[in-house]
Amino acid sequence: MPSAPDLSAPDLSAPALPAAALPAPRALLLDFGGVVISTSSRVTWARELAEIVVERARAVGADLELAEVEESLRTGRTALSLWKNAASRRLSPRELGPREIVEDFLLADLPATVRSALALDARELLAAMAPLVADHHQRPGITELLAECAARGIRLGIVSNAHSGRAHRAILEHLGLAETFGVQIYSDEVGIRKPHPDMIRLATEALDVDPQEAWYVGDTLDRDVVAGRRAGVGAVVITRDRRTDHPPFRVTDTPDLVLETPEGLLAPLRAALEASAARAAAADPAGATVSGTLTPDGAVGDVAAADGTALPGENDPAPSAVAARRPALLLDHGGVITLSTPNPQRFAAVAAQIVALSERIGSPIDLATAERAAAEGWERHRARKRARDAAADQAPRHEEIDPAMLWGDLVGAGLPAPLRAALRLEAPQLSLTLHRFKNLPAPRPGALELIRWCHQQGIVVGIVSNTISGEGVREILARYGLTAMIGPSAYSDEVGVRKPGRAIFEAALAGLATDRSQVIYVGDKALNDGRGGRDAGIGTVCLLRGGKDSDADLDAALTSGDADHVLDSPAQVIDLLAAQLAVGP
């Protein structure tokens, strides 16, 4: 008896559409995995990532079994694959936030407190996971294809589903390909995932082309071909990879071209361009050429890259009685761990990055314009914060500015529309660059002594910090040699809430196996740290002189009850913690 046909298996054996019949592309959009990069699985990934998780858990005061963590990672990745397959069936699928992936999938079998703490470092864990799960290799023909596009003025972009766009960017940088692409769009950064057509439309908007003037090259039917058809691109191309012939369900959309590797794309690309040039010459014998000047498509609405997850908080199971009585320490970063001197050239590096981006997407601006835009945009951001703090409506006061808004709307005001779109897409990288150069940081005297003393005593140390780049703060702490000593770290750009908003404190507190009455919090601002820490129910709130607030403001916080202590040095906190240890559980 013949077996039933596999309805999910695509029929890609039909002759490809003649390349000359395809519209000549003015932009080429490439998937990352399966097109630019091929991957080979690494069998040791779960054990290696489990070792990282176990090490990070020690910083939050938890001793985990390596085998249990490894099993949770494997189970979570399997469940995550099933979710991704199901999401491909949706018309407008959203992407899971990094914290969702870590907390609800990869580490779902771990204790709630540990899960909440490690989820605050979700982006770091996912960036570490990407090179462990698979080895990455450039596919044949990519170098020649990119060179051909550069020679012909065809704009290039990456459009890819990813758990860590940051890891993908690093791989392209390592291969020397990053500067080739005008934009790189990753699902974890824009909050939606293919086959959502806006993944492609965001790229065409930034590259200043209509979707029908772009070819999209992928390797899957359910994500890439469907996304390309929904977005209305001029041609959809498949370069075969391991997932091409095994879609999770039946897909009716078909590609225009099916190639074995990207090497095969050069010939049809040239044929389409030459046919288009011939048609243009026939229509205008006087010398018509294919113009490189493109008319922009209508603006695509901003896509918020929101995490979408509820912050961990007071509904988690209560810690054990002994753990609940052990002290823990939460610190602000700026003014407490680090003292900074303003850098007079703070905008130079980010301006150079903006200029390079503008040139890659075909909307060039000069360095002076970029530096002026960065400086004026930053001032708009500061004015916006001041206006929000003074507003009568309390509801939005504590929301952190979306990086896409900062760079696309505030810095991008007055810049060309395609560049504004590209700035929104590159916002996290621009924020990191500005964070690196806007100040000259140095450890505050007594801060490293305090953190190292806590580490020796087994006291968990976490961070609650307003910042434009938590990644940038982590880099500073790594330079200080503190990475392994820092536990749950809540950064406003990642949590989405600024101090004195309670949610950012709750995010850090949820990662402590300590009752909040036993927590000491140290900051340098009367409102953000004093009032914020007190409203969050933290047991002891300390404010440090020598930060941004005046001594008079700090003394007023002490008088009003928003602070328990006003200190001169972080090292003085050691005596407070020692006193709590002496009392015991």
C-alpha positions as CSV (number, residue, x, y, z in Angstrom):
1,M,0.0,0.0,0.0
2,P,1.6,3.3,-1.0
3,S,2.4,5.7,1.8
4,A,0.5,9.0,2.2
5,P,2.2,12.0,0.6
6,D,4.1,14.4,2.9
7,L,2.0,17.5,2.6
8,S,4.6,19.6,4.3
9,A,7.4,18.7,1.8
10,P,7.7,21.5,-0.7
11,D,8.0,20.8,-4.5
12,L,11.0,22.8,-5.4
13,S,11.8,20.8,-8.5
14,A,9.9,23.0,-10.9
15,P,12.0,25.1,-13.3
16,A,13.0,28.5,-11.8
17,L,11.6,31.6,-13.3
18,P,13.9,33.0,-16.0
19,A,16.1,35.5,-14.3
20,A,15.7,38.0,-17.1
21,A,12.0,38.2,-16.2
22,L,12.7,39.3,-12.7
23,P,12.8,43.0,-11.8
24,A,16.3,44.4,-11.4
25,P,16.9,44.8,-7.7
26,R,18.1,48.1,-6.2
27,A,18.5,46.4,-2.8
28,L,19.4,42.8,-1.8
29,L,18.2,41.6,1.6
30,L,19.8,38.5,3.0
31,D,18.9,36.1,5.8
32,F,21.7,35.5,8.2
33,G,21.6,31.7,8.8
34,G,21.3,29.6,5.7
35,V,22.3,32.4,3.4
36,V,25.3,34.4,4.6
37,I,26.2,31.8,7.3
38,S,25.8,28.0,7.5
39,T,25.9,26.3,10.9
40,S,27.0,23.0,12.2
41,S,25.7,21.8,15.6
42,R,28.0,21.5,18.6
43,V,27.0,18.6,20.9
44,T,28.7,20.1,24.0
45,W,26.7,23.4,23.9
46,A,24.4,22.6,26.8
47,R,27.2,21.5,29.2
48,E,29.2,24.6,28.3
49,L,26.3,27.0,28.7
50,A,25.3,25.2,31.9
51,E,28.8,25.9,33.3
52,I,28.2,29.6,32.6
53,V,24.8,29.5,34.3
54,V,26.2,27.7,37.4
55,E,29.0,30.3,37.7
56,R,26.5,33.2,37.3
57,A,24.2,31.6,39.9
58,R,27.0,31.6,42.4
59,A,27.0,35.5,42.2
60,V,23.4,35.4,43.4
61,G,24.1,33.0,46.2
62,A,22.9,29.8,44.6
63,D,24.7,26.5,44.2
64,L,23.1,24.7,41.2
65,E,23.7,21.1,40.0
66,L,25.4,21.2,36.6
67,A,23.4,18.2,35.3
68,E,20.1,19.8,36.2
69,V,20.9,23.0,34.5
70,E,22.1,21.2,31.4
71,E,18.8,19.2,31.2
72,S,16.8,22.4,31.7
73,L,18.7,24.1,28.8
74,R,18.1,21.1,26.5
75,T,14.4,20.9,27.4
76,G,13.9,24.6,27.0
77,R,15.6,24.8,23.6
78,T,13.4,21.9,22.4
79,A,10.2,23.8,23.6
80,L,11.5,27.0,22.1
81,S,11.9,25.3,18.7
82,L,8.3,24.2,18.9
83,W,7.2,27.7,19.8
84,K,9.1,29.1,16.8
85,N,7.5,26.7,14.4
86,A,4.0,27.6,15.7
87,A,4.8,31.3,15.4
88,S,5.6,30.9,11.7
89,R,1.9,30.1,11.1
90,R,0.8,33.5,12.5
91,L,0.1,36.5,10.3
92,S,2.0,39.0,12.4
93,P,4.2,37.0,14.9
94,R,5.9,38.9,17.7
95,E,9.3,37.9,19.0
96,L,9.8,36.6,22.5
97,G,11.7,39.0,24.7
98,P,15.2,37.9,25.9
99,R,13.9,37.5,29.5
100,E,11.0,35.3,28.3
101,I,13.4,33.0,26.5
102,V,15.7,32.6,29.5
103,E,13.1,32.6,32.3
104,D,10.2,30.7,30.6
105,F,12.1,28.3,28.4
106,L,15.8,27.8,29.0
107,L,15.9,28.0,32.8
108,A,12.2,27.1,33.5
109,D,13.2,24.2,35.7
110,L,15.4,26.3,38.1
111,P,14.2,27.9,41.4
112,A,12.1,31.1,40.9
113,T,14.6,33.4,42.6
114,V,17.6,32.2,40.5
115,R,15.5,32.3,37.4
116,S,14.5,35.9,38.0
117,A,18.0,37.0,38.8
118,L,19.6,35.3,35.8
119,A,16.8,36.6,33.5
120,L,18.1,40.1,34.1
121,D,21.3,39.0,32.3
122,A,19.2,37.4,29.5
123,R,20.9,39.3,26.7
124,E,24.3,38.3,28.0
125,L,23.4,34.6,28.3
126,L,21.8,34.5,24.8
127,A,24.9,36.2,23.3
128,A,27.1,33.6,25.0
129,M,24.7,30.8,23.8
130,A,24.9,31.6,20.1
131,P,28.5,30.5,19.4
132,L,28.2,27.6,21.8
133,V,25.1,26.0,20.0
134,A,26.7,26.0,16.6
135,D,29.9,26.7,14.7
136,H,29.4,29.4,12.1
137,H,30.9,29.3,8.6
138,Q,30.5,31.8,5.7
139,R,28.7,30.2,2.8
140,P,30.3,29.9,-0.6
141,G,29.9,32.8,-3.0
142,I,29.0,35.4,-0.3
143,T,32.2,37.5,-0.8
144,E,31.8,37.6,-4.6
145,L,28.1,38.4,-4.2
146,L,28.7,41.3,-1.8
147,A,31.5,42.7,-4.0
148,E,29.2,42.6,-7.1
149,C,26.5,44.5,-5.2
150,A,28.9,47.1,-4.1
151,A,30.3,47.6,-7.6
152,R,26.7,48.0,-9.0
153,G,25.4,50.3,-6.2
154,I,23.0,47.7,-4.9
155,R,22.2,48.3,-1.3
156,L,22.5,45.5,1.2
157,G,20.7,44.5,4.4
158,I,20.4,41.6,6.8
159,V,16.9,40.5,7.8
160,S,17.0,37.6,10.3
161,N,15.2,36.0,13.1
162,A,17.6,35.8,16.1
163,H,17.7,35.3,19.8
164,S,20.8,37.5,19.8
165,G,21.3,40.0,17.1
166,R,24.3,41.1,19.1
167,A,26.0,37.7,18.5
168,H,25.1,37.8,14.8
169,R,26.7,41.3,14.5
170,A,29.8,40.0,16.2
171,I,30.1,37.1,13.8
172,L,29.8,39.4,10.8
173,E,32.3,41.8,12.3
174,H,34.7,38.8,12.8
175,L,34.3,37.8,9.2
176,G,34.9,41.4,8.0
177,L,31.4,41.7,6.5
178,A,29.6,44.0,9.0
179,E,30.5,47.3,7.1
180,T,29.1,45.8,3.9
181,F,25.5,46.0,5.1
182,G,23.6,49.2,5.3
183,V,21.2,47.8,8.0
184,Q,21.0,44.7,10.1
185,I,17.5,43.8,11.3
186,Y,17.2,41.1,13.9
187,S,13.9,39.9,15.5
188,D,15.1,40.3,19.1
189,E,15.9,43.9,18.5
190,V,12.7,45.0,16.7
191,G,10.2,42.8,18.6
192,I,8.7,41.0,15.7
193,R,9.8,37.9,13.7
194,K,9.5,36.5,10.2
195,P,7.1,35.9,8.5
196,H,6.0,39.3,9.7
197,P,6.3,41.4,6.6
198,D,7.5,44.5,8.6
199,M,10.8,42.7,9.1
200,I,11.5,43.3,5.4
201,R,9.6,46.7,5.2
202,L,11.8,48.1,8.0
203,A,14.9,47.3,5.9
204,T,13.5,48.8,2.7
205,E,12.5,51.9,4.5
206,A,16.0,52.4,5.9
207,L,17.6,51.6,2.5
208,D,15.2,54.1,0.8
209,V,13.8,51.6,-1.7
210,D,10.3,50.2,-2.4
211,P,9.8,46.6,-1.4
212,Q,9.2,45.6,-5.0
213,E,12.7,47.0,-5.8
214,A,14.3,44.5,-3.4
215,W,15.1,40.8,-3.7
216,Y,14.9,38.8,-0.5
217,V,17.1,35.8,-0.1
218,G,16.3,33.2,2.6
219,D,16.5,29.4,3.2
220,T,13.0,28.5,4.6
221,L,9.5,28.4,3.1
222,D,7.5,29.1,6.3
223,R,9.5,32.1,7.4
224,D,11.4,33.5,4.5
225,V,9.3,32.9,1.4
226,V,6.1,33.8,3.2
227,A,7.6,37.0,4.6
228,G,8.9,38.0,1.2
229,R,5.5,37.4,-0.4
230,R,3.6,39.3,2.3
231,A,6.0,42.2,2.0
232,G,5.7,42.4,-1.7
233,V,9.4,42.1,-2.6
234,G,10.4,42.0,-6.3
235,A,11.8,38.5,-6.0
236,V,12.0,35.8,-3.4
237,V,15.1,33.6,-3.6
238,I,15.9,30.4,-1.7
239,T,19.5,29.2,-1.1
240,R,19.1,25.6,0.1
241,D,20.2,24.7,3.6
242,R,19.3,22.0,6.1
243,R,15.8,23.4,6.9
244,T,14.7,24.2,3.3
245,D,13.1,20.8,2.5
246,H,11.6,20.3,6.0
247,P,9.1,23.0,6.8
248,P,7.1,22.4,10.0
249,F,3.8,22.5,8.0
250,R,2.4,22.8,4.5
251,V,3.3,26.1,2.8
252,T,1.7,27.3,-0.4
253,D,3.9,30.3,-1.2
254,T,6.7,29.5,-3.6
255,P,10.1,31.2,-4.4
256,D,11.0,32.7,-7.7
257,L,14.5,31.1,-7.7
258,V,15.9,28.1,-5.9
259,L,19.7,27.9,-5.7
260,E,22.0,25.3,-4.0
261,T,24.3,28.0,-2.6
262,P,24.7,31.8,-2.7
263,E,27.3,31.2,-5.5
264,G,24.4,30.6,-7.9
265,L,22.9,34.0,-7.3
266,L,25.5,36.0,-9.3
267,A,24.3,34.8,-12.7
268,P,20.6,35.5,-12.3
269,L,21.4,38.8,-10.6
270,R,23.5,39.9,-13.5
271,A,20.9,38.6,-16.0
272,A,18.1,40.6,-14.3
273,L,20.2,43.8,-14.2
274,E,21.3,43.4,-17.9
275,A,17.8,42.7,-19.0
276,S,16.5,45.8,-17.2
277,A,19.2,47.9,-18.7
278,A,18.3,46.6,-22.2
279,R,14.6,47.4,-21.6
280,A,15.5,50.9,-20.4
281,A,17.7,51.5,-23.5
282,A,15.0,50.3,-25.8
283,A,12.5,52.6,-24.2
284,D,14.8,55.6,-24.3
285,P,17.4,55.2,-27.1
286,A,18.8,58.6,-26.3
287,G,20.7,57.1,-23.5
288,A,18.4,56.0,-20.6
289,T,20.2,54.3,-17.8
290,V,19.1,52.6,-14.7
291,S,19.2,55.3,-12.1
292,G,20.7,54.8,-8.7
293,T,18.4,57.4,-7.2
294,L,15.4,55.8,-5.5
295,T,12.1,57.1,-4.4
296,P,11.4,56.1,-0.8
297,D,8.4,54.0,0.1
298,G,5.8,55.3,2.6
299,A,7.1,55.3,6.2
300,V,6.5,52.1,8.1
301,G,5.3,52.6,11.6
302,D,7.8,52.1,14.4
303,V,8.0,48.6,15.8
304,A,8.7,48.7,19.5
305,A,11.3,46.2,20.7
306,A,9.5,45.8,24.0
307,D,10.4,42.7,26.1
308,G,6.7,42.0,26.6
309,T,7.3,40.2,29.9
310,A,5.9,41.0,33.3
311,L,8.6,41.9,35.8
312,P,9.3,39.3,38.5
313,G,8.0,40.4,41.8
314,E,6.1,39.7,44.9
315,N,4.2,36.6,43.6
316,D,7.3,34.4,43.6
317,P,7.5,31.7,46.3
318,A,9.0,33.1,49.5
319,P,12.7,32.4,50.2
320,S,13.6,30.1,53.1
321,A,13.6,31.6,56.6
322,V,17.4,31.5,56.9
323,A,18.0,32.9,53.4
324,A,15.4,35.6,54.0
325,R,17.3,36.9,57.0
326,R,20.7,37.0,55.4
327,P,21.6,40.6,54.2
328,A,22.1,41.5,50.6
329,L,23.4,44.6,48.9
330,L,22.0,46.6,46.0
331,L,24.1,49.4,44.5
332,D,23.6,52.2,42.1
333,H,26.3,52.3,39.5
334,G,27.1,56.0,38.6
335,G,28.1,57.9,41.7
336,V,28.5,54.8,43.8
337,I,30.6,52.2,42.0
338,T,31.9,54.7,39.4
339,L,32.7,58.4,39.3
340,S,32.8,59.9,35.9
341,T,34.3,63.0,34.3
342,P,32.5,64.4,31.2
343,N,34.3,63.7,28.0
344,P,34.6,66.9,25.9
345,Q,34.7,64.7,22.7
346,R,31.7,62.7,23.9
347,F,29.8,62.8,20.6
348,A,32.7,62.3,18.2
349,A,32.7,58.5,18.1
350,V,28.9,58.1,17.7
351,A,28.9,60.8,15.0
352,A,31.5,58.9,13.1
353,Q,29.3,55.8,13.4
354,I,26.3,57.7,12.1
355,V,28.2,59.0,9.1
356,A,29.3,55.5,8.3
357,L,25.8,54.2,8.6
358,S,24.5,57.1,6.4
359,E,27.0,56.2,3.6
360,R,26.1,52.5,3.7
361,I,22.4,53.1,3.2
362,G,22.9,55.7,0.5
363,S,21.8,58.8,2.4
364,P,25.2,60.3,3.3
365,I,25.7,63.2,5.7
366,D,28.9,64.9,6.9
367,L,30.6,64.5,10.2
368,A,29.7,68.0,11.4
369,T,26.0,67.4,10.7
370,A,26.2,64.1,12.5
371,E,27.9,65.5,15.6
372,R,25.5,68.4,15.8
373,A,22.5,66.0,15.5
374,A,23.9,63.8,18.3
375,A,24.5,66.8,20.6
376,E,21.1,68.4,19.9
377,G,19.3,65.1,20.2
378,W,20.9,64.5,23.5
379,E,19.8,67.9,24.7
380,R,16.2,67.1,23.5
381,H,16.4,63.9,25.5
382,R,17.5,65.8,28.7
383,A,14.7,68.4,28.2
384,R,12.2,65.6,27.7
385,K,13.3,64.0,31.0
386,R,13.0,67.4,32.8
387,A,9.5,68.0,31.4
388,R,8.4,64.5,32.3
389,D,9.7,64.8,35.9
390,A,7.7,68.0,36.3
391,A,4.5,66.7,34.7
392,A,1.4,66.3,36.8
393,D,0.6,62.9,35.3
394,Q,2.6,60.4,37.3
395,A,1.9,57.4,35.1
396,P,4.6,57.8,32.3
397,R,7.1,59.6,34.5
398,H,9.2,56.5,35.2
399,E,9.2,55.0,31.7
400,E,12.7,54.7,30.2
401,I,13.0,56.3,26.8
402,D,12.9,53.7,24.0
403,P,16.4,53.7,22.3
404,A,14.6,53.8,18.9
405,M,12.9,57.0,19.9
406,L,16.1,58.5,21.2
407,W,18.1,57.9,18.0
408,G,15.4,57.9,15.3
409,D,13.3,60.8,16.6
410,L,15.4,63.0,18.9
411,V,18.8,62.6,17.3
412,G,17.3,62.0,13.9
413,A,15.1,65.1,13.8
414,G,16.0,67.0,10.7
415,L,18.0,64.2,9.1
416,P,16.9,62.3,5.9
417,A,14.0,60.0,6.5
418,P,15.9,56.8,5.5
419,L,18.7,57.7,7.9
420,R,16.1,58.2,10.7
421,A,14.7,54.7,10.0
422,A,18.3,53.3,10.1
423,L,19.0,55.0,13.3
424,R,16.0,53.4,14.9
425,L,17.3,50.0,13.8
426,E,20.8,50.6,15.0
427,A,19.7,52.3,18.3
428,P,21.2,49.8,20.8
429,Q,24.6,49.9,19.1
430,L,24.6,53.7,19.0
431,S,23.6,53.8,22.7
432,L,26.5,51.6,23.6
433,T,28.9,53.8,21.6
434,L,27.7,56.9,23.3
435,H,27.9,55.2,26.7
436,R,31.5,54.3,26.1
437,F,32.6,57.8,25.2
438,K,30.3,60.3,26.9
439,N,32.2,60.1,30.2
440,L,35.6,59.0,31.5
441,P,34.8,56.5,34.3
442,A,36.9,55.4,37.2
443,P,36.0,53.3,40.3
444,R,34.9,55.4,43.3
445,P,37.3,55.0,46.2
446,G,35.9,52.3,48.6
447,A,33.5,50.8,46.1
448,L,35.7,47.9,44.9
449,E,36.7,47.3,48.6
450,L,33.0,47.0,49.5
451,I,32.1,44.6,46.7
452,R,35.1,42.4,47.3
453,W,34.4,42.2,51.0
454,C,30.8,41.2,50.3
455,H,32.0,38.5,47.9
456,Q,34.3,37.1,50.6
457,Q,31.4,37.1,53.1
458,G,29.0,35.4,50.7
459,I,26.7,38.5,50.5
460,V,25.0,38.9,47.2
461,V,25.6,42.2,45.5
462,G,23.2,43.5,42.8
463,I,22.8,46.7,40.8
464,V,19.9,49.1,40.2
465,S,20.9,51.7,37.7
466,N,19.5,54.2,35.3
467,T,21.5,54.1,32.1
468,I,21.2,54.2,28.3
469,S,23.2,51.0,28.0
470,G,23.3,48.2,30.5
471,E,25.8,46.5,28.2
472,G,28.1,49.5,28.6
473,V,27.9,49.3,32.4
474,R,28.7,45.6,32.3
475,E,31.8,46.4,30.2
476,I,32.9,48.9,32.9
477,L,32.4,46.3,35.7
478,A,34.3,43.8,33.7
479,R,37.3,46.2,33.4
480,Y,37.1,46.5,37.2
481,G,37.3,42.7,37.5
482,L,33.8,42.5,39.2
483,T,31.8,40.4,36.7
484,A,31.8,37.2,38.8
485,M,31.0,39.2,42.0
486,I,27.8,40.9,40.7
487,G,24.4,39.3,41.0
488,P,21.0,40.5,39.8
489,S,21.5,43.7,37.8
490,A,18.5,45.8,36.8
491,Y,19.3,48.4,34.2
492,S,16.7,50.9,33.1
493,D,17.2,50.5,29.3
494,E,16.6,46.8,29.7
495,V,13.8,46.8,32.3
496,G,12.1,49.8,30.6
497,V,11.6,51.7,33.8
498,R,13.8,54.3,35.4
499,K,14.3,55.0,39.1
500,P,12.5,56.1,41.2
501,G,10.0,53.8,39.5
502,R,9.3,50.8,41.7
503,A,9.5,48.2,38.9
504,I,13.2,48.5,38.4
505,F,13.8,47.8,42.1
506,E,11.4,44.9,42.0
507,A,13.3,43.4,39.1
508,A,16.5,43.3,41.2
509,L,14.8,42.3,44.4
510,A,13.1,39.3,42.7
511,G,16.6,37.9,42.1
512,L,17.5,37.9,45.8
513,A,16.8,35.1,48.1
514,T,16.6,37.7,50.8
515,D,13.6,39.5,52.4
516,R,13.7,43.1,51.2
517,S,13.8,44.2,54.9
518,Q,17.3,42.7,55.0
519,V,18.5,44.5,51.9
520,I,20.8,47.6,52.0
521,Y,20.5,49.9,49.0
522,V,23.2,52.5,48.3
523,G,22.7,55.4,45.9
524,D,23.6,59.0,45.5
525,K,20.3,60.8,44.7
526,A,17.6,61.8,47.1
527,L,14.7,61.2,44.8
528,N,15.8,58.4,42.5
529,D,17.6,56.4,45.2
530,G,16.2,57.6,48.5
531,R,12.5,57.9,47.7
532,G,12.8,55.1,45.1
533,G,14.4,52.6,47.5
534,R,12.0,53.5,50.3
535,D,8.9,53.1,48.1
536,A,10.2,49.7,47.1
537,G,10.2,48.6,50.8
538,I,14.0,48.2,51.0
539,G,15.0,47.8,54.7
540,T,18.0,50.2,54.7
541,V,18.6,53.1,52.3
542,C,22.0,54.8,52.2
543,L,22.9,57.9,50.2
544,L,26.5,58.8,49.4
545,R,27.9,62.4,49.4
546,G,30.0,63.3,46.4
547,G,27.6,62.2,43.7
548,K,25.2,64.3,41.7
549,D,23.0,65.6,44.6
550,S,24.0,68.3,47.0
551,D,24.7,67.6,50.7
552,A,21.6,69.7,51.5
553,D,19.4,67.5,49.4
554,L,20.8,64.4,50.9
555,D,20.4,65.7,54.5
556,A,16.8,66.6,53.6
557,A,16.2,63.0,52.5
558,L,17.6,61.8,55.9
559,T,15.3,64.2,57.7
560,S,12.2,63.1,55.8
561,G,12.9,59.4,56.3
562,D,13.7,58.7,52.6
563,A,17.2,57.7,53.7
564,D,18.5,55.9,56.8
565,H,22.2,57.0,56.4
566,V,24.1,59.6,54.6
567,L,27.7,58.4,54.1
568,D,31.0,59.7,52.7
569,S,32.3,56.5,51.2
570,P,31.0,53.1,50.0
571,A,33.5,51.5,52.3
572,Q,31.4,52.7,55.3
573,V,28.6,50.3,54.2
574,I,30.8,47.4,55.3
575,D,30.1,48.3,59.0
576,L,26.4,48.2,58.4
577,L,26.5,44.8,56.7
578,A,28.9,43.4,59.4
579,A,26.4,44.5,62.0
580,Q,23.6,42.6,60.3
581,L,25.8,39.5,60.0
582,A,26.5,39.7,63.7
583,V,22.8,39.6,64.5
584,G,22.5,36.4,62.5
585,P,19.3,34.8,61.1
